[in-house]
């Protein structure tokens, strides 16, 4: 199903819950057993680095993100630039809001 129209954060919130809750938890605060960090950690990435992360699973420092490597290539590589931009906007909104 397509993301709703509206501002970037609204679209990003929808995409995050559809695509990220499985690993990052229902509240996107991090997965159980250290499976994934809080989704707000994506705010630390530049736009280009975030796009690369979602398309390839690679970080700027080539850190091994284990599950994210495969997940990015198998699930997120098909996201449009606009969808990735919306997800990144949402991670920044989460980081600004705080815990």
N, C-alpha and C positions, 0 to 999 in steps of 0.2 A: 504494500500500500504506500502511496506517495506521502511525503511529509506535508503537513498543512502549510498553507500559504501564511504569510505574516512576517514578522521581524525575524532576524537571524536566530535570536536566542530561543524563540518559540519553536522554530523548526529544529534547532539543535537539541532542545529538550526532548522533543518527540523522537528524533533519531537516536539519541543517547539511551532512552528507555527501551526502544525497540532493539537496538543493536548492542548495547553495552551492559544491560542488567544481568545477563547470564554470568559474566565474569566479574563485573564491578559491583554486583549486588543490586537489589531492588531499589535501594536509596542512593545508589551510585557512590557509596562511601567506602568502597573497597570490598573485595570478595573475601569469603571465608577462607581461613587457613593461608592467608597471604597470597591467594590466587591472583589478585590484581589490586593495584593501589586505588585510592579514591580517584574518581574521574577528574576531579578538579586539578590533578597533577598535570593534565594536558595543557593547562594555562601557561606552564613554564616554557613551552616550546614556541619558537618563532612560527609564523604562518607556514613557511617553507618546510621547516623541520616536522611540523605536525602533519602536513600533507604527505611527506615522505614516510613518516611513521605509519600512517593509515594505509598507504599503498603498498609498502614493502616490509613493514615491521622493523625497519632500521632506525636507530637513534643517531643523533649527531656524533656521539662518541662510540658508535658501534657496540653499545652495551647489549648483552644477551638478555632479551626480554622473554625468553622461553615461549610461553603460550602465545604472546602477542605476535611473534614472528609468523607463525602459521596462520593465526586468525586474520591478520592483516592481508596476507596474500590470498587467502581463501574467501574472505567475506567482504573486506573493506576496499579492496582494489577496484571494485566496480562503482564506488561512490563518485559522484560528480564533484567538481571543484566547489560548486555552490553548497553541496551537502557537507563537505569537509569544512568549509568556511563556517557553516552554521554550527556544526559540532564544536569547532574551536571557540566560537563565540560563546557557546553554552558553558564550556569548561572554564572560560574566563569569568563568566557570570557566577559560576559556582565558587570559584576561588575568591572573588570579591565579597561574596556573601559570607564566606567562612563557615566553620562547623556549626 
